[in-house]
Structures are given as C-alpha cells and as structure tokens.
Amino acid sequence: MDYEDESPRDVLFVSDSLKLYEGDYVAFRANEWSLINREVSKTGYTERLGFTASVKCPHIKKEDMSATNRKICREHLKDTILQFKPKLVFACGSLATMMIYGKNVDAVKARGLAAYQEMGGHEFRVVPIFHPYQVIAEPKNAYLFSLDIQNNIEKHILGIERKSGFEYTPIFSLEDLSKVRDKFVNTTDPVAIDIETTGLSFLVDSIHTVALSVISGDEQTTIAIPIDHKEAKTTIHFRAKVMEFLCQVMGNKNNRKILQNANFDLKFLKLYGVEEVYNVWDTKLMQHCFNEDIPKSLRDLLMYYFPNETI
C-alpha cells in the first residue's frame, strides 16, 4: 500500500519512528510489514491495512522525546489518525504506545489489552503489541504477537463473540451444600478449584471465598462458598462443614484437581485443615510446559484462550 494513501482504514498499525530502508524513510521495513500482513491474514480479515509512524522524525527513541516535542509530534499523529479514522489501532512498541496514550504507559502490562482512546473527536481502540522487529530479532515473541493481533481483530473488527454460558450457585447453607456435594466428592471428573483471599500471605491473611467447578457429561456445576467473607453471615458450624467438604474433595484419589498457581492456594487450604491432597494439575505449570516464553498469570491465560468469550 502507498504510505501517502491515508484514506479510511479500519485497522491501523503504528510504528515508533521512521527508519531508513533501501533509500527511503519508512514506518515498517519490508520484512516487518510482511510479518504484519501474514498475521492479519490468519484472522480472515481481507481489507486493506493502514500504517504510519508515531514520530515523523527518523530514528527517534522514547528517551529522546521531551514533553514539548512529544506534544508537537502527537499533533502530527492525531492528523494521521483523523485521516485514517481507524476502529482499531495497534501501537507497535513502547514509543508508539506512549505517543498514542499521550503519557508514559507500562507497555508490558498493557500489551494485548484494548483500551478506548480519543483523538480530535475520533474514538477508537488502541492495543499495545510487540514491534514486528522484536519478533524478527527474538522469535520467542512471535506467539504473543500473533495472538494479540488475532484476538483483537476477531473481537473488535470481525465481531466474533462467544457466549460462555457461565453460571454459578452461591452456597450459603448446609442445605445448599448437600444438593451439590456428591457432584464434587464422588466424581472421577476433574474439579477446578480457586480461592480468593484477603491478601498474599497465608500466615496473616484468610480465605474469604472458595469456588469449585466440575463438568460431568454435558452438565457443568459451579459453586462459590464464603469462608471468612466479611459480608457473609455464616456460622462456625457451617464453616467447619465446608472445610470437611473441601477435605473430601481434595482427598479424592480418583480425579484431578485443577488449580492456577497451586502452591499459593494449597498453603491457605493447609492452614484451614486440608491436609491430604491428591492429583493436582497446575495450569501455570502446564502453560510453562506448553510455551515457556509467555506470561502465565490467570489474566494472561484467560486473554490467550478465551479472548472473545462473554458471560
């Protein structure tokens, strides 16, 4: 595509600054732009893409930008965006991210996440991603680069949305617990378990909620049980019966227990009297075995595998 052709585009890729390539100053080198097009084509999106540099001066780096120069250059970037009128903008690298947001943003934490942005009255979503050069120079970044492009084009441009059908049942009484007990205690199906705590230290903090989920055939059952939740009016007797129930669930030798960062949860559960635990599968460790080069937090895993799912 002609760089000067700034007619409307739904998707715009913004580089850091112009670079000299084969005698011309360009936003993306040929191999970088080829990589972008290849990843976009995997989504099924066939419309033309827009591209520009966030800073029109050659070879500028983030640390070179004063507040005054950043303000001037952002006006040029705003003019370009108003010409393209994109629905989705991929900010490739930390400088492009800073220029679009208008302030310093942690590009690592923001990577892959779409946020609303406005320039000159035009609203769009901006997604910080790796610069394609970071993928060419370090192939381990290719997985996240591809995933970030795919997830956001599918969700925000192609409108692909998947209903999760997720529902859960709060357990506030022993009668509630008795209705679902056998589904979790006497099962060979995997049981997913997650706890919410008041803090990160098992020595001083407490569990306020435990959630469990099991799928048997076509039926999924998910429950949430308050333990030391400050807003739940439960008795000591209720809590004792809940912990007895959890001991039976975790002590089942005939199924898997699925946790995320299991060491954290198991320390708290042990403090609450859950001593025997069998067949724990940790999704954080499983993700490391699958691809060791990417973040493995629960938020990251949800973004990788369920990006278009809504409740």
N, C-alpha and C positions, 0 to 999 in steps of 0.2 A: 504494500500500500504506500501511496505517496505521503511523506511526512507532512507536507504542507496542506494536505486534504483534511481539514478539520470539520467536516460535515458530521451531523449527529451519529453517535455510536452508543450502543447500549453498554458496551464493556470497554473500559479504558485502562491500559497498563501505564503506570508512571514510574520512570526510572529515576536515578539520583540526579546526575548531571550529564551534559553532553560529553561524548568521548570521540576522539579522532579514530576513524576506522576507514582504511583504504582511501585516504584523502578527504573524507567528509566527516563532519561532526554529526553524530547520530545518538539517539536516546538508547538504542539497543544495538549491539553488534549483530551481524547476520546469524551467527550460531545461537545467540541468546534469543533473538526473535523467532528463530526456527523452533527452539525448545518451547517457547510460549505457545506458538501455534499448534505444535504437536500435542501439548497437554490439553489445550482448549478443544481440539478436535475429538478427544476421547469422550467429552461430555455430550457430543451430538449437537453442539451449538455451531451453526454454519454461517452466521452473519459476520460481516467484517469487523475487525477489532480496531480500536484506536490506541495510539501510543504517543507519549510525549516525555520530556524530561522535566523534573520538578524545578530544576535550576537551569537556566538557559546558558550559563557560562560554562566553559569546558573544565572538566576535571576538578570541580569544587567538592570538598568533603564537608561532612557535618560540622567538624570542629573549626572549619574556616568561616562559618556563617555567623556574622554579628547579628544582633537583633534588628538593626537598621536594614542591613542587606537582606535579611530573611523577609522582612516586611515588603521590601521592593520586589523581590523575586516572587513572593506569593501573589502579588497582583498580576504578574505575568501568567502564573499558573492558573489563577482564577479566570483570566480571559480565555485561556485554552479550554478549561473545563466548561465554560459557558458556551463555547463553540461546539464542543462535542456533545454536551448535555447527556452524560452517561448516567445509567441507572446504577452501575457497579464500577468501582474504581479499585484496582489492585495497586497498592503502594509497594513497590519493589525495593526493599532495603530501608534502613533507618532514616536516611536523609529525606527520601520521598515521604515516609511516614510523618516525619516532623513537619515538612512543608505543607502537607495536606491538613493535618490537625492544627497547625499554627502554633504548636508548642512541643516541647520535648515529651515524647511518649515512649514507654518501655516497649520497644518493638518485639521483644521476645515474648512478653506476656500477652501482647495484643495480637500476635501472629495468628492468622486464620480466622479471627473473630470479626464479623461485620458490625460496623457502627454507623449510625446516621451522621451525616455531615452536610453542611450547607455552605455554599459559596455564591455570592451575588444573587441570592434568592433561589438558586437551583439546589434541590435536595437529592442526595444520592447516598449509597452505602460505600464505605471505604473498608478495605480488607488489607492489612499489612501482611506481606508474604516475603519469602526469601527473594533476593535479586537472582535472576537466572544465572548470573556469573557465579554466585555462591553454590549453585547446583553443578555447574560445569567444573568448577575448581574442586568441589567436595561432593562427590556423588551420594554420600550418605544423606544429603539434604533433599534428594530427588523425591523421596516418598512423601514428605510433608508438602513440598512444593506442588506436586501433582494433586494431592488430596485437598489442599486449600483451594486450588483453582476449581477442581471438580465439584466439591461440596457447595461452594458459593455460587457458581454459575447455575447448578441444578436448582438450588433453593431460591435465589433471588432473580434469576433471569428466566429459567425454564419453568419455574413454579412447581417443581416436583416436591410433593409433600406426602408424608406417610403418617397415617394415624396409628398411634401406638396401641390404642385400646386399653391403656393402663388404668387400672382401678385398684384401690386398696381399702382394707377394712380396719378401722381403728378398734383396738381391743381395750375396753375399759372395765371389764368384769370377768369373773371366773366363768360365768355362763357364756360370754363371748368366746373365751379361750377354749372351752370344751367343744364348741361347734367346729373348730378347725384343728384341734390338737392332733388327731390321728393323721391328718394330711401331711404333717411335718415330722411327727415322731416315727410313725410306722410306714416309711416310704423308702424305696430304692432309687427314687429320682433325686437329682441334685437339688440342694436347697441353697439359695442365695441369702446371705446374711450381711447386714450393715448396721452399725451402731452410730448414733450421734451423741457427742459428749459435750461437756461444758468447757473443755479445754484440751490441751495436748498431753498433759502429764497424768498418767494413771495413778500417781501417788497422791495427788491433791484434787483432781477433777473427778467427775462422776458421769455415769451413763444416764442421759435423760430419755432416750428412745432407742428401741431395737426394732428393725424392720426385717421381715423374712418373706421370701417368695419361693414358690415351688410350682412347677408345671407337670401335671400328670395327664398324659394324653393331650387332649385339646383344651383342658381346663387349667387356667392359671389362678393361683390363690396368693394374694399378697396381703400381709398384715403389718400393722405398726402398733407397738406396745410401749406405753410410757413406763419408765422405771423410776428414776428420780427427777421427773419432769416437774418444774415448779408450778405449772398450771394444771397438772393432773391431780385430782382428788382421789387417790388410791390409798389403800390400807397397807400396813406392813404384811398382813396375811396375803394380800393379793400379790405383792412383790415377791414374797417367798415362793408362791406357787408358780409365778412367772419364771423365776430362776430355776426351779425344779424342771419346768418345761424346757428351758434352754439347755440344761444339762442333758436331758434326754435327746434333744435334737443334735447337739454337738457330739454326744457319745454314741450315736448311731454308726455302726461299723459297715452298714450296707449301702451307703450312698456317699456322694461327695458334698462337701460344704464349700461354697464359692464365696470368697471374700476379696476385697480390694485392700492391699497393704495389710495383710492378715496379722502381722506382728503387732500392729497398733491395736486392733480390735481384741486380739487374744489376751493382751496384757490386762485390758479393762475387764474382760469376761472372767479371767482367772481371779482377779481381785474380788469379783462378785460371787465366786464359788464354783465357776465352771472349770473343773479340773481335768476331766477326760475329754479329749478332742481327737477325732479321727478323720482322716481323708480330706485334709484341707487343700483346696486349689486356690492359689492366689493369682488374681487377674493381673496384678502388677508384674509378678514374676513371669507369668505366661506371656505377657506382651513383650517382656525383655527377651525371652527365648525366640519370639516371632520376629521382632525387629528391635535390636538393642540401641539403635541410633535416634530414637524419638522419645519425647516426654511420655510419662506413664501415669500421670495423675488421673483420678476418676473423671475430672472435667475433660482432660485430653482424650481419654478413651471414648467418652460419650460423643465428643466432637468428631472423632475419626469414624466411628462405626454407626452412629445414629444422627447424622447432621441434619437430616430433613424430617425427623420424627417429631410430631407434636402430640401433646396429651389431649 
